[in-house]
Amino acid sequence: MDEKEVITDNLTQELNDGSASVTPATKSIAIITSGGDAQGMNAAVRAAVRMAIYNNARVFAVHEGYQGLVEGEEFITEMTWSSVSGIIHKGGTIIGTARCQEFREKEGRIRAAKNLIGRGISNLMVIGGDGSLTGANLFRQEWNELLTILIERGEIPENSLVNHPVLNIVGLVGSIDNDFCGTKMTIGADSALHRILECANAIITTASSHRRTFVLEVMGRRCGYLALISGLAIGADWIFIPEVPPEDGWEERMCTQLKAARNVGNRLNIIVLAEGAVDAHGNCITAEHVKQILVKYAQQDTRITVLGHVQRGGSPSAFDRILGCRMGAEAVLSLLESTVETTPFVIGLQGNEMIRVPLMECVEKTRYLAKAMDEHHFETALDLRNFGNTMSIFQRCNYYEPVSCSQKFRIGIVAVGAPAAGMNAAIRSVTRLAINQGHEVFCIKDGFEGLLSDTDKVEKLEWTTVHDWIAKGGCDIGTKRTLPSANMEKIAAGFKKHNFHGLVVVGGFEAFRSAVQLLEARKTYEAFAIPIIIIPATLSNNVPGTDYSLGTDTSLNVIVEATDRIRQSASAANHRVFVVETMGGNCGYLATMAGLASGADAAYIFEEKYTINDLQGDVRHMISKFENYKIHRGLLLTNEFCSRNYDSDFITRLFADEGKEYFTTRKNILGHVQQGGYPSPFDRVLGSRFAYAATSYIIREIKNNMRGDGVMNASNPSTVVLVGTLNRSLKISPITDLMKIANFEKRIPKNQWWMRLRPLMRILAHHEHTFERELSPEKADTE
C-alpha cells in the first residue's frame, strides 16, 4: 500500500470530531434530501459526511427536506463520523424527506436563511429531483436579499453578508425515474430496475404455468426509462413509454405480435407499461385499457400487476451504492473549493466518469423536455432522452421481422472461459439481430472443444431457441477454457466445414487469448480470415479494452448481498471481524468495488502490494475501533490471488491472533455462488448493447471482405476486434492495439480505471490517505 498510516489511541476523538484531516476548518456544509426518496441516497449522505469531516469541515444534516430547513432547531443537526455508520445498505434516506409549501414562499426562505446563518452554514448539498434543485437555486439567487432583510430585522449579525456573501450549492440527482438531463444515471434508477426484474422473474413463472399474459405497470409519469430498460431486460413482447406513443391501429398490431409469439411456442406474454404512457394524440393508455383489448381481440387470459412504490423500496444495488459514494465525495470536495464566483452545479455520471454541469442548464433542459412532451413533440423528447438506439435494440430483438437478402451470411458464435451472467443475453441478441437481417447464426457448443470432439457440436440457433435466454444465468451453449491452440488444424477444418463468414467470441481473458491465436494462425489457415469480434464476459472484469465485462455487475451484487447478511450475523455475534474472499483471479475489481459498496474496512488485492507492516497497521486500526469506538463488527475483503504469502488464510490468522482480546475472526469464501443467479439489469442490457454493436460490425465487415466468389478474405489484422465500453461510450478496438496494454502473464490490463477509487474506500473507512480527485478542474464544467 502507498499510504503510511498513523494509528493513535485517540481514535474515538478522530471519529467524532474529524481531527484526522487535511485542510483547515474553513467551511460548514448542510446536506438535504428532498422530493421522492431513492435507494442510494444514504450512500451519498454517508460519503459526504465523512469526506467533509476528513477535510476538517463541519457538516450538518437537514432532516425532513426543506421543511426541516424552514423549521430549524432540532431539524438541523451536526453530524459526526458515527452518525452515518451502518447506513450504506439501507434504502430511502435516514435524514428524511418531505414536501414543503412554506419554502415556496419568501418568508419561508427567510426563515431557512436565518437557520443556516445561525450555524455558520453557507454551503448546501441538495439530493433530489429538478424541483428540489430549482428551489435550491432560487434560494441562492435570493441569498443577499434574504440576509439583508434579516439584518434589517436585527435577527442576524450585521457582518453576516460579509462572512457569508454567497450560498454555494451542489446538486446530486436522486430519482428512480432517471429523468434528469445532465447525467446518464441518477441515484436510485438501477435499484428500481432490480425491484422490477425481481417481480418480473416471479411473474414469468406463474404466467408460464397458466399460459397467461401480464401487463406490468411501472413508474415513469413523464419518463419511460424504467419501462424501456426493464422491457429490454425482461424480453417483453410490447412496451409503452411516453416518449414513443404508438400510432393509430396499435391495438391490432399489438394483438398480432402477441399471437405470433404464441404461435411459435411461447407460453406467456409480457407487456411493460409506463404509468405515463399515451397514444399519438396524447390520450392516456392505461393497464386496464390494454387488458380489455387483449381479452377482447386476442382472447388471452390477461392479468395486471401494478408495482407502485415497491420500486422505491429495498436495499440499494451495488451500482447505486458506489454511485452515491462517488457523487457524495465529489460534491463535498467541489463545495470546499467553491468561491463567490462559482456557479451552482450538478455532479453527474457519463460512462464511468464523474462530471460537473451547471445546475440551471440541466434544469432548463429537463423542463424543455417536459414541455416537448406536453406539446406532443415526441421526436424531440426521444432525442433529448437519447432512447432511440435502445428502442431500436428492443424492437429488433423482440419483433420477428426478417428481411430478405441476396446472400445469407453464416455467423458462428462460441463462448470461451468461465460462465458469466449476461452471456445468454448477448447470444440471444446476436442471434435475433442477425436473423432479422436475413442471416444465420450457428453456435459452437462447449467452446472450441465443440470442434475437437468426435461428435459435431455445431447447431443452428433459431429465433425461438433463444426466446427466454435474456433472463438466464450461465451459458446455455456451454463454455470451456480450451484455447484454439489445443488443435489449430482441426478447428480450422471445422471453420471450413461450416463455412463461417464471421465469428463472435463471448468470454473473458481466454476469449481474448483465443482471438489473438486465431489472428496469428491466419498465415497458416485461411479459414480464420474472417471478421472476429469479442464480447467481453467475465465476472473478473479483467479484459483489456473495456471498463465493464458482462457478469461483473451481477457478481458484484451477489457479493454485496452476502456481506449484508454477514453484517447481520456480526451484529448478532457481537465483536466479530469477517474476512470475505472474492473471485477475480489476479484482478481486484470485485474486492475493491464490493468493499466500497459494503462499507468494508479494507480490501486486499493483487494490484496494490501490501506488506506485513501494512497488515499490522490495519490490525491496530481495527483494535482501536473496537476498543475506543465500541463498534460491533469489522469487514475485510480479499481477492482470491491477493498475495502469494499474505493471503486470506494468513490475514484471518493474523487478525484472529492479534485481536483476540477484542474480537473473534471468521473467514468466508464465497466461491462459485458469484457465478450464479439471474443476470442483473445492467448485465442484461449491456449484453444486448454489446451484441448490437458486434452484429452490426460483423455483418458490415463480412460484406467488406467477401470476394466475388463468396470466399472470405479478411486478412487485415484490424478485422479481429473487441467491443467494449470505454469512458463514455461503446468502442470497437483492434486486438493488435489491446495486445500492447495487456499483461498476458497475470491476465489483467496494464492499467485499470477503478484503481483510482481505492483511496475513496480507504478514506470512508477512516484510514488516512491522499485522495486523488475523480473530477479534475480542467474537465469539471463540461458534460
Solvent accessible surface area in square Angstrom, and as a share of the most:
residue,aa,sasa,rsa
1,M,27,0.12
2,D,126,0.65
3,E,19,0.08
4,K,172,0.73
5,E,42,0.19
6,V,101,0.58
7,I,45,0.23
8,T,53,0.31
9,D,132,0.68
10,N,71,0.36
11,L,7,0.04
12,T,48,0.28
13,Q,99,0.44
14,E,26,0.12
15,L,1,0.01
16,N,57,0.29
17,D,75,0.39
18,G,1,0.01
19,S,60,0.39
20,A,13,0.10
21,S,40,0.26
22,V,90,0.52
23,T,58,0.34
24,P,101,0.64
25,A,72,0.56
26,T,108,0.63
27,K,46,0.20
28,S,11,0.07
29,I,0,0.00
30,A,0,0.00
31,I,0,0.00
32,I,0,0.00
33,T,0,0.00
34,S,6,0.04
35,G,13,0.13
36,G,26,0.25
37,D,37,0.19
38,A,0,0.00
39,Q,0,0.00
40,G,0,0.00
41,M,0,0.00
42,N,1,0.00
43,A,0,0.00
44,A,0,0.00
45,V,0,0.00
46,R,13,0.05
47,A,0,0.00
48,A,0,0.00
49,V,0,0.00
50,R,18,0.07
51,M,1,0.00
52,A,0,0.00
53,I,9,0.05
54,Y,12,0.04
55,N,10,0.05
56,N,46,0.23
57,A,9,0.07
58,R,118,0.43
59,V,2,0.01
60,F,9,0.04
61,A,1,0.00
62,V,0,0.00
63,H,49,0.22
64,E,68,0.31
65,G,0,0.00
66,Y,14,0.05
67,Q,45,0.20
68,G,0,0.00
69,L,0,0.00
70,V,1,0.00
71,E,64,0.29
72,G,0,0.00
73,E,128,0.57
74,E,124,0.56
75,F,57,0.24
76,I,8,0.04
77,T,50,0.29
78,E,80,0.36
79,M,17,0.08
80,T,40,0.23
81,W,4,0.02
82,S,41,0.26
83,S,45,0.29
84,V,0,0.00
85,S,51,0.33
86,G,35,0.33
87,I,7,0.04
88,I,4,0.02
89,H,44,0.19
90,K,94,0.40
91,G,30,0.29
92,G,14,0.14
93,T,22,0.13
94,I,68,0.35
95,I,1,0.01
96,G,15,0.15
97,T,37,0.22
98,A,37,0.29
99,R,187,0.68
100,C,13,0.08
101,Q,118,0.53
102,E,67,0.30
103,F,12,0.05
104,R,167,0.61
105,E,97,0.44
106,K,76,0.32
107,E,85,0.38
108,G,4,0.04
109,R,17,0.06
110,I,5,0.03
111,R,93,0.34
112,A,0,0.00
113,A,0,0.00
114,K,83,0.35
115,N,25,0.13
116,L,0,0.00
117,I,14,0.07
118,G,65,0.62
119,R,61,0.22
120,G,29,0.28
121,I,0,0.00
122,S,16,0.10
123,N,3,0.02
124,L,0,0.00
125,M,0,0.00
126,V,0,0.00
127,I,0,0.00
128,G,0,0.00
129,G,23,0.22
130,D,46,0.24
131,G,46,0.44
132,S,11,0.07
133,L,0,0.00
134,T,29,0.17
135,G,16,0.16
136,A,0,0.00
137,N,8,0.04
138,L,67,0.33
139,F,0,0.00
140,R,49,0.18
141,Q,121,0.54
142,E,23,0.10
143,W,3,0.01
144,N,85,0.44
145,E,83,0.37
146,L,0,0.00
147,L,0,0.00
148,T,53,0.31
149,I,39,0.20
150,L,1,0.00
151,I,37,0.19
152,E,135,0.61
153,R,115,0.42
154,G,62,0.60
155,E,71,0.32
156,I,14,0.07
157,P,85,0.54
158,E,147,0.66
159,N,78,0.40
160,S,3,0.02
161,L,50,0.25
162,V,121,0.69
163,N,88,0.45
164,H,34,0.15
165,P,59,0.37
166,V,25,0.14
167,L,0,0.00
168,N,11,0.06
169,I,3,0.02
170,V,0,0.00
171,G,0,0.00
172,L,0,0.00
173,V,1,0.01
174,G,4,0.04
175,S,16,0.10
176,I,2,0.01
177,D,31,0.16
178,N,18,0.09
179,D,41,0.21
180,F,9,0.04
181,C,13,0.08
182,G,9,0.08
183,T,12,0.07
184,K,95,0.40
185,M,27,0.12
186,T,0,0.00
187,I,0,0.00
188,G,0,0.00
189,A,0,0.00
190,D,4,0.02
191,S,0,0.00
192,A,0,0.00
193,L,5,0.03
194,H,21,0.09
195,R,29,0.11
196,I,0,0.00
197,L,4,0.02
198,E,92,0.41
199,C,35,0.21
200,A,1,0.01
201,N,20,0.10
202,A,63,0.49
203,I,17,0.09
204,I,45,0.23
205,T,82,0.48
206,T,53,0.31
207,A,0,0.00
208,S,31,0.20
209,S,77,0.50
210,H,104,0.46
211,R,113,0.41
212,R,48,0.17
213,T,0,0.00
214,F,17,0.07
215,V,0,0.00
216,L,2,0.01
217,E,34,0.15
218,V,2,0.01
219,M,21,0.09
220,G,0,0.00
221,R,171,0.62
222,R,100,0.36
223,C,2,0.01
224,G,0,0.00
225,Y,23,0.09
226,L,1,0.00
227,A,0,0.00
228,L,0,0.00
229,I,8,0.04
230,S,0,0.00
231,G,0,0.00
232,L,0,0.00
233,A,0,0.00
234,I,12,0.06
235,G,20,0.19
236,A,0,0.00
237,D,17,0.09
238,W,29,0.10
239,I,10,0.05
240,F,2,0.01
241,I,2,0.01
242,P,1,0.01
243,E,2,0.01
244,V,44,0.25
245,P,19,0.12
246,P,20,0.13
247,E,122,0.55
248,D,99,0.51
249,G,36,0.35
250,W,11,0.04
251,E,54,0.24
252,E,131,0.59
253,R,110,0.40
254,M,0,0.00
255,C,8,0.05
256,T,83,0.48
257,Q,32,0.14
258,L,0,0.00
259,K,80,0.34
260,A,49,0.38
261,A,11,0.09
262,R,39,0.14
263,N,127,0.65
264,V,79,0.46
265,G,55,0.53
266,N,21,0.11
267,R,102,0.37
268,L,31,0.15
269,N,0,0.00
270,I,10,0.05
271,I,0,0.00
272,V,0,0.00
273,L,1,0.01
274,A,0,0.00
275,E,81,0.36
276,G,14,0.13
277,A,1,0.01
278,V,25,0.14
279,D,20,0.11
280,A,39,0.30
281,H,109,0.49
282,G,24,0.23
283,N,86,0.44
284,C,103,0.62
285,I,6,0.03
286,T,70,0.41
287,A,6,0.04
288,E,84,0.38
289,H,75,0.34
290,V,0,0.00
291,K,59,0.25
292,Q,102,0.45
293,I,10,0.05
294,L,0,0.00
295,V,74,0.42
296,K,135,0.57
297,Y,120,0.45
298,A,8,0.06
299,Q,133,0.59
300,Q,15,0.07
301,D,62,0.32
302,T,1,0.01
303,R,93,0.34
304,I,57,0.29
305,T,36,0.21
306,V,89,0.51
307,L,16,0.08
308,G,23,0.22
309,H,137,0.61
310,V,72,0.41
311,Q,0,0.00
312,R,54,0.20
313,G,30,0.28
314,G,46,0.45
315,S,44,0.28
316,P,5,0.03
317,S,6,0.04
318,A,1,0.01
319,F,34,0.14
320,D,0,0.00
321,R,3,0.01
322,I,11,0.06
323,L,4,0.02
324,G,0,0.00
325,C,0,0.00
326,R,10,0.04
327,M,1,0.00
328,G,0,0.00
329,A,1,0.01
330,E,1,0.01
331,A,0,0.00
332,V,0,0.00
333,L,20,0.10
334,S,0,0.00
335,L,1,0.00
336,L,40,0.20
337,E,80,0.36
338,S,9,0.06
339,T,74,0.43
340,V,77,0.44
341,E,136,0.61
342,T,32,0.19
343,T,84,0.49
344,P,15,0.10
345,F,4,0.02
346,V,0,0.00
347,I,0,0.00
348,G,0,0.00
349,L,6,0.03
350,Q,16,0.07
351,G,31,0.29
352,N,3,0.01
353,E,28,0.12
354,M,2,0.01
355,I,0,0.00
356,R,25,0.09
357,V,2,0.01
358,P,45,0.28
359,L,0,0.00
360,M,53,0.24
361,E,95,0.43
362,C,3,0.02
363,V,0,0.00
364,E,106,0.47
365,K,85,0.36
366,T,14,0.08
367,R,115,0.42
368,Y,123,0.47
369,L,2,0.01
370,A,25,0.20
371,K,114,0.48
372,A,4,0.03
373,M,18,0.08
374,D,85,0.44
375,E,85,0.38
376,H,85,0.38
377,H,98,0.44
378,F,25,0.10
379,E,150,0.67
380,T,50,0.29
381,A,0,0.00
382,L,41,0.20
383,D,112,0.58
384,L,45,0.22
385,R,31,0.11
386,N,99,0.51
387,F,17,0.07
388,G,35,0.33
389,N,80,0.41
390,T,9,0.05
391,M,19,0.08
392,S,27,0.17
393,I,0,0.00
394,F,0,0.00
395,Q,70,0.31
396,R,105,0.38
397,C,0,0.00
398,N,11,0.06
399,Y,28,0.11
400,Y,126,0.48
401,E,118,0.53
402,P,60,0.38
403,V,88,0.50
404,S,113,0.73
405,C,54,0.33
406,S,128,0.83
407,Q,75,0.33
408,K,114,0.48
409,F,12,0.05
410,R,61,0.22
411,I,1,0.01
412,G,0,0.00
413,I,0,0.00
414,V,0,0.00
415,A,0,0.00
416,V,0,0.00
417,G,3,0.03
418,A,29,0.22
419,P,47,0.30
420,A,1,0.01
421,A,4,0.03
422,G,0,0.00
423,M,0,0.00
424,N,0,0.00
425,A,0,0.00
426,A,0,0.00
427,I,0,0.00
428,R,2,0.01
429,S,0,0.00
430,V,1,0.00
431,T,0,0.00
432,R,13,0.05
433,L,2,0.01
434,A,0,0.00
435,I,22,0.11
436,N,14,0.07
437,Q,55,0.24
438,G,5,0.05
439,H,11,0.05
440,E,32,0.14
441,V,0,0.00
442,F,18,0.07
443,C,2,0.01
444,I,0,0.00
445,K,60,0.25
446,D,38,0.20
447,G,0,0.00
448,F,0,0.00
449,E,64,0.29
450,G,1,0.01
451,L,16,0.08
452,L,39,0.20
453,S,42,0.27
454,D,149,0.77
455,T,94,0.54
456,D,65,0.34
457,K,67,0.29
458,V,22,0.12
459,E,89,0.40
460,K,91,0.38
461,L,6,0.03
462,E,81,0.36
463,W,27,0.09
464,T,50,0.29
465,T,60,0.35
466,V,0,0.00
467,H,67,0.30
468,D,64,0.33
469,W,19,0.07
470,I,2,0.01
471,A,16,0.12
472,K,74,0.31
473,G,26,0.25
474,G,21,0.20
475,C,21,0.12
476,D,57,0.30
477,I,2,0.01
478,G,17,0.16
479,T,23,0.13
480,K,86,0.36
481,R,141,0.51
482,T,33,0.19
483,L,39,0.20
484,P,0,0.00
485,S,68,0.44
486,A,65,0.51
487,N,63,0.33
488,M,34,0.15
489,E,120,0.54
490,K,78,0.33
491,I,0,0.00
492,A,7,0.05
493,A,57,0.45
494,G,8,0.08
495,F,3,0.01
496,K,150,0.64
497,K,141,0.60
498,H,24,0.11
499,N,79,0.40
500,F,8,0.03
501,H,6,0.03
502,G,0,0.00
503,L,0,0.00
504,V,1,0.00
505,V,0,0.00
506,V,0,0.00
507,G,0,0.00
508,G,3,0.03
509,F,1,0.01
510,E,20,0.09
511,A,0,0.00
512,F,0,0.00
513,R,67,0.24
514,S,0,0.00
515,A,0,0.00
516,V,12,0.07
517,Q,37,0.17
518,L,0,0.00
519,L,22,0.11
520,E,103,0.46
521,A,13,0.10
522,R,27,0.10
523,K,196,0.83
524,T,102,0.59
525,Y,56,0.21
526,E,135,0.61
527,A,21,0.16
528,F,0,0.00
529,A,9,0.07
530,I,4,0.02
531,P,0,0.00
532,I,0,0.00
533,I,0,0.00
534,I,0,0.00
535,I,0,0.00
536,P,0,0.00
537,A,0,0.00
538,T,19,0.11
539,L,11,0.06
540,S,17,0.11
541,N,10,0.05
542,N,6,0.03
543,V,2,0.01
544,P,1,0.01
545,G,8,0.07
546,T,15,0.09
547,D,12,0.06
548,Y,33,0.12
549,S,0,0.00
550,L,0,0.00
551,G,2,0.02
552,T,2,0.01
553,D,12,0.06
554,T,7,0.04
555,S,1,0.00
556,L,6,0.03
557,N,13,0.07
558,V,29,0.17
559,I,0,0.00
560,V,3,0.01
561,E,88,0.39
562,A,19,0.15
563,T,1,0.00
564,D,23,0.12
565,R,161,0.59
566,I,19,0.10
567,R,20,0.07
568,Q,129,0.57
569,S,51,0.33
570,A,1,0.00
571,S,71,0.46
572,A,94,0.72
573,A,42,0.33
574,N,67,0.34
575,H,72,0.32
576,R,49,0.18
577,V,0,0.00
578,F,14,0.06
579,V,0,0.00
580,V,0,0.00
581,E,28,0.13
582,T,2,0.01
583,M,26,0.12
584,G,2,0.02
585,G,11,0.11
586,N,31,0.16
587,C,0,0.00
588,G,0,0.00
589,Y,6,0.02
590,L,1,0.00
591,A,0,0.00
592,T,1,0.00
593,M,5,0.02
594,A,0,0.00
595,G,0,0.00
596,L,3,0.01
597,A,0,0.00
598,S,0,0.00
599,G,13,0.12
600,A,2,0.01
601,D,12,0.06
602,A,1,0.01
603,A,0,0.00
604,Y,0,0.00
605,I,1,0.00
606,F,37,0.15
607,E,39,0.18
608,E,30,0.13
609,K,128,0.54
610,Y,17,0.07
611,T,70,0.41
612,I,56,0.28
613,N,108,0.55
614,D,28,0.15
615,L,0,0.00
616,Q,70,0.31
617,G,6,0.06
618,D,5,0.03
619,V,5,0.03
620,R,128,0.47
621,H,6,0.02
622,M,4,0.02
623,I,29,0.15
624,S,10,0.07
625,K,17,0.07
626,F,7,0.03
627,E,82,0.37
628,N,44,0.23
629,Y,39,0.15
630,K,137,0.58
631,I,32,0.16
632,H,96,0.43
633,R,50,0.18
634,G,1,0.01
635,L,6,0.03
636,L,1,0.01
637,L,0,0.00
638,T,0,0.00
639,N,0,0.00
640,E,56,0.25
641,F,115,0.48
642,C,4,0.03
643,S,29,0.19
644,R,223,0.81
645,N,94,0.48
646,Y,57,0.22
647,D,48,0.25
648,S,3,0.02
649,D,61,0.32
650,F,53,0.22
651,I,0,0.00
652,T,20,0.12
653,R,148,0.54
654,L,23,0.11
655,F,0,0.00
656,A,36,0.28
657,D,83,0.43
658,E,90,0.40
659,G,0,0.00
660,K,138,0.58
661,E,144,0.65
662,Y,69,0.26
663,F,6,0.02
664,T,62,0.36
665,T,12,0.07
666,R,107,0.39
667,K,74,0.31
668,N,44,0.23
669,I,103,0.52
670,L,29,0.14
671,G,21,0.20
672,H,135,0.60
673,V,87,0.50
674,Q,3,0.01
675,Q,29,0.13
676,G,30,0.29
677,G,55,0.53
678,Y,127,0.48
679,P,3,0.02
680,S,6,0.04
681,P,4,0.02
682,F,50,0.21
683,D,0,0.00
684,R,2,0.01
685,V,8,0.04
686,L,17,0.08
687,G,0,0.00
688,S,0,0.00
689,R,82,0.30
690,F,0,0.00
691,A,0,0.00
692,Y,43,0.17
693,A,19,0.15
694,A,0,0.00
695,T,2,0.01
696,S,43,0.28
697,Y,13,0.05
698,I,0,0.00
699,I,8,0.04
700,R,115,0.42
701,E,27,0.12
702,I,0,0.00
703,K,129,0.54
704,N,101,0.52
705,N,29,0.15
706,M,39,0.18
707,R,119,0.43
708,G,92,0.89
709,D,98,0.51
710,G,23,0.22
711,V,67,0.38
712,M,20,0.09
713,N,74,0.38
714,A,0,0.00
715,S,74,0.48
716,N,84,0.43
717,P,64,0.40
718,S,54,0.35
719,T,5,0.03
720,V,0,0.00
721,V,4,0.02
722,L,0,0.00
723,V,0,0.00
724,G,0,0.00
725,T,19,0.11
726,L,50,0.25
727,N,83,0.43
728,R,91,0.33
729,S,69,0.45
730,L,71,0.35
731,K,108,0.46
732,I,55,0.28
733,S,6,0.04
734,P,39,0.24
735,I,0,0.00
736,T,47,0.27
737,D,71,0.37
738,L,8,0.04
739,M,59,0.26
740,K,144,0.61
741,I,77,0.39
742,A,5,0.04
743,N,47,0.24
744,F,62,0.26
745,E,141,0.63
746,K,64,0.27
747,R,72,0.26
748,I,11,0.06
749,P,14,0.09
750,K,125,0.53
751,N,131,0.67
752,Q,25,0.11
753,W,36,0.13
754,W,3,0.01
755,M,56,0.25
756,R,79,0.29
757,L,1,0.01
758,R,4,0.01
759,P,19,0.12
760,L,1,0.01
761,M,5,0.02
762,R,3,0.01
763,I,0,0.00
764,L,2,0.01
765,A,6,0.05
766,H,13,0.06
767,H,4,0.02
768,E,71,0.32
769,H,29,0.13
770,T,119,0.69
771,F,35,0.15
772,E,124,0.56
773,R,62,0.22
774,E,15,0.07
775,L,1,0.01
776,S,27,0.17
777,P,99,0.62
778,E,146,0.65
779,K,58,0.25
780,A,1,0.01
781,D,87,0.45
782,T,74,0.43
783,E,91,0.41
